[in-house]
């Protein structure tokens, strides 16, 4: 099994890490694969070419970067195209999913909010996967069980649809302990994308006190669903409180020292 980090951003879009810094960070974490997902709207064709060149130059037998783009769609839906470096002028999610497939990439709906579940369930073209746990949006302690339930409902139409586990890494102070273990012999782009498409991986949460393995088919044991539900509810209550404070303070937040603002960005 080979350790990988999925859904990672760099200074090529809105991340704080350069690609060189990401390489060193994930080597220290024991990763051999980093699947990128920089925002597509930060690129033109020339910048994409530069991105691909730099990712290739930083890839070797110790660590492989797999290029990818995150496409913004209507209603703030985001779709990651792992392995895709071709832009498209559309914000229609089904058009974007079809585009990613034409480019031989893996389309994954990222961090879908609950209110978009009905829209996703009405798609005529479903993605290859949905992020069941995005540790930036869901928090570091637990995913939302409702997202796993969504995946299971969609699997009635598309049995091959998988649960993905992404860091959505942007910031230096952000939690980065959610990984994936890929069942592949070699850490090359083709093997990585094949494993993601086939569900030959499992999520890996590395906490201070324990590890949790998470299945690509979204099938969680009942006790873990209950645990996640309690932890997720606590996280959401805390975040709602922080957001209320942020709304109350308004422009005063801009006057805070940079280190404090960096800490606050972990919560909203």
C-alpha positions in Angstrom: 0.0 0.0 0.0 1.3 3.5 -0.9 0.4 6.6 1.1 -1.1 9.5 -0.8 -2.5 13.0 -0.1 -5.5 14.1 -2.1 -6.9 17.5 -2.9 -4.0 19.8 -2.4 -3.6 23.4 -3.3 -0.4 25.5 -4.0 0.6 29.0 -4.7 -0.4 28.4 -8.3 -3.9 29.2 -7.1 -4.9 30.1 -3.5 -2.6 27.9 -1.4 0.2 29.1 0.9 2.7 26.4 0.0 4.9 26.4 -3.1 5.2 23.1 -4.9 8.7 22.6 -3.5 7.4 23.2 0.0 4.6 20.7 -0.6 7.1 18.1 -1.7 9.1 18.4 1.5 6.0 18.5 3.7 4.5 15.3 2.3 7.8 13.5 2.2 8.0 14.1 5.9 4.5 12.7 6.3 5.6 9.5 4.6 3.7 10.1 1.3 4.8 8.9 -2.1 1.9 10.5 -4.0 0.3 14.0 -3.9 -2.8 14.6 -6.0 -3.1 18.3 -6.8 -6.4 20.2 -7.2 -5.5 23.9 -7.8 -8.4 26.1 -8.8 -9.0 26.1 -12.6 -10.0 29.7 -12.6 -6.5 30.7 -11.6 -5.1 29.4 -14.9 -4.8 30.1 -18.5 -3.2 27.7 -21.0 0.3 29.1 -20.5 0.1 28.8 -16.8 -1.2 25.3 -17.0 1.8 24.3 -19.1 4.1 25.9 -16.5 2.2 24.0 -13.7 2.6 20.7 -15.5 6.3 21.3 -16.1 7.0 22.2 -12.5 5.1 19.2 -11.1 7.0 16.9 -13.4 10.3 18.4 -12.5 9.6 17.8 -8.8 8.4 14.2 -9.3 10.9 11.3 -8.8 11.1 7.9 -7.3 10.5 9.3 -3.8 7.4 11.3 -4.5 5.0 11.7 -7.5 2.8 14.7 -8.1 -0.4 13.9 -10.0 -1.7 17.1 -11.7 -5.3 18.1 -11.2 -7.7 21.0 -11.3 -10.7 22.0 -9.2 -13.5 23.5 -11.3 -16.0 25.9 -9.8 -19.6 25.4 -10.9 -23.0 26.8 -10.3 -24.2 27.3 -6.7 -20.6 27.1 -5.6 -20.3 23.4 -6.3 -16.7 22.3 -6.8 -15.6 19.4 -8.9 -12.0 18.1 -8.7 -10.6 16.5 -11.9 -7.7 14.3 -10.8 -5.2 13.9 -13.6 -6.8 16.7 -15.7 -4.9 19.8 -16.9 -7.3 21.0 -19.6 -9.4 24.0 -19.0 -13.1 24.3 -19.9 -15.3 27.4 -20.2 -18.4 26.0 -18.4 -19.8 26.1 -14.9 -22.4 23.4 -15.5 -21.4 20.5 -13.2 -22.5 17.7 -15.6 -20.6 19.3 -18.5 -17.5 19.5 -16.2 -17.9 15.9 -15.2 -18.1 14.9 -18.9 -15.1 17.1 -19.7 -12.9 15.4 -17.0 -13.9 12.0 -18.3 -12.9 12.9 -21.8 -9.6 14.0 -20.5 -9.2 10.5 -18.9 -9.3 12.1 -15.4 -11.3 11.2 -12.3 -14.2 13.6 -11.5 -15.0 14.0 -7.8 -17.5 16.4 -6.3 -15.7 18.2 -3.5 -17.1 19.0 0.0 -20.8 19.1 -1.2 -22.9 21.1 1.3 -26.1 19.4 2.5 -28.4 21.8 0.5 -26.8 20.6 -2.8 -27.6 16.9 -2.2 -30.9 17.1 -4.1 -29.2 18.7 -7.1 -26.5 16.1 -7.2 -29.1 13.3 -6.9 -30.8 14.7 -10.0 -27.7 14.6 -12.2 -28.0 12.5 -15.4 -24.2 12.1 -15.4 -22.8 11.1 -12.0 -19.1 11.6 -11.0 -16.7 8.8 -10.1 -16.7 9.9 -6.5 -17.8 12.3 -3.8 -15.6 13.6 -1.0 -17.1 11.8 2.0 -14.6 13.6 4.3 -13.0 16.9 3.4 -10.9 17.8 6.5 -11.0 21.5 5.7 -14.8 21.8 5.3 -15.9 19.0 7.6 -13.2 19.5 10.2 -10.4 17.4 11.6 -12.5 15.3 13.9 -15.2 13.7 11.8 -17.0 13.8 8.5 -20.8 14.3 8.1 -22.6 10.9 8.1 -25.1 12.4 5.7 -22.5 12.5 3.0 -21.9 8.8 3.3 -25.6 8.3 3.1 -25.7 10.4 -0.1 -23.0 8.2 -1.7 -24.9 5.0 -0.8 -28.1 6.4 -2.4 -26.2 7.3 -5.6 -24.6 3.9 -5.7 -28.0 2.4 -6.4 -27.7 4.1 -9.8 -23.9 3.9 -10.1 -22.4 1.1 -8.1 -18.8 2.1 -9.0 -19.2 5.6 -7.4 -16.6 5.9 -4.6 -16.1 7.8 -1.3 -13.0 10.0 -1.4 -11.0 11.5 1.4 -9.4 14.9 0.8 -7.4 17.4 2.8 -8.3 20.4 0.7 -5.0 21.7 1.9 -4.5 25.5 1.6 -2.8 26.9 4.7 0.3 26.3 6.7 -1.6 26.0 10.0 -4.3 23.7 8.5 -4.8 20.1 9.8 -3.2 17.7 7.3 -3.7 14.3 8.8 -6.2 12.8 6.4 -4.6 10.5 3.8 -5.3 7.7 1.4 -3.6 4.3 1.1 -3.5 3.1 -2.5 -3.2 -0.6 -3.4 -0.8 -0.1 -6.2 2.7 -1.5 -7.0 4.1 1.7 -8.4 3.6 5.4 -7.6 3.0 6.6 -11.2 0.2 8.7 -12.6 -1.5 5.9 -14.5 -1.5 3.5 -11.5 -2.8 6.2 -9.2 -5.7 7.2 -11.5 -6.6 3.5 -12.1 -6.7 2.8 -8.4 -8.9 5.9 -7.7 -11.3 4.9 -10.5 -11.5 1.3 -9.2 -11.8 2.1 -5.5 -8.5 0.3 -4.8 -7.8 2.6 -1.9 -8.9 3.4 1.7 -8.9 6.6 3.6 -6.5 7.0 6.5 -7.1 9.4 9.4 -4.0 9.9 11.5 -5.0 11.5 14.9 -3.0 12.0 18.0 -4.5 9.0 19.8 -5.6 6.6 17.0 -5.8 5.9 13.3 -9.1 5.3 11.5 -9.3 3.4 8.2 -12.2 4.5 5.9 -13.5 2.4 3.0 -13.8 3.6 -0.6 -17.3 2.1 -0.9 -18.6 4.3 2.0 -19.7 1.4 4.1 -19.1 2.5 7.6 -20.0 0.3 10.7 -22.9 1.7 12.7 -20.8 2.5 15.8 -18.5 4.7 13.7 -21.5 6.5 12.1 -22.8 7.3 15.5 -19.4 8.6 16.7 -19.0 10.7 13.6 -22.5 12.2 14.0 -21.7 13.4 17.5 -18.3 14.8 16.6 -19.5 16.5 13.5 -22.4 18.1 15.4 -19.9 19.6 17.9 -17.7 20.9 15.1 -20.7 22.5 13.3 -21.9 24.2 16.4 -18.4 25.6 17.1 -18.1 26.8 13.5 -21.5 28.5 13.6 -20.5 30.3 16.7 -17.2 31.5 15.2 -19.1 32.7 12.1 -21.5 34.7 14.2 -18.6 36.4 16.0 -17.0 37.1 12.6 -20.2 38.6 11.3 -20.5 40.8 14.4 -16.9 42.0 14.3 -17.1 42.7 10.5 -14.2 44.9 9.3 -12.5 44.8 12.7 -11.1 41.4 11.7 -8.9 43.1 9.1 -7.1 44.9 11.9 -6.0 41.8 13.7 -2.3 40.7 13.5 -1.5 38.3 10.7 -0.7 35.3 13.1 -4.2 35.6 14.7 -5.9 35.8 11.3 -3.9 32.7 10.2 -5.4 30.8 13.1 -8.9 32.0 12.5 -8.8 30.8 8.8 -8.8 27.3 10.1 -12.4 27.8 11.1 -14.0 29.7 8.2 
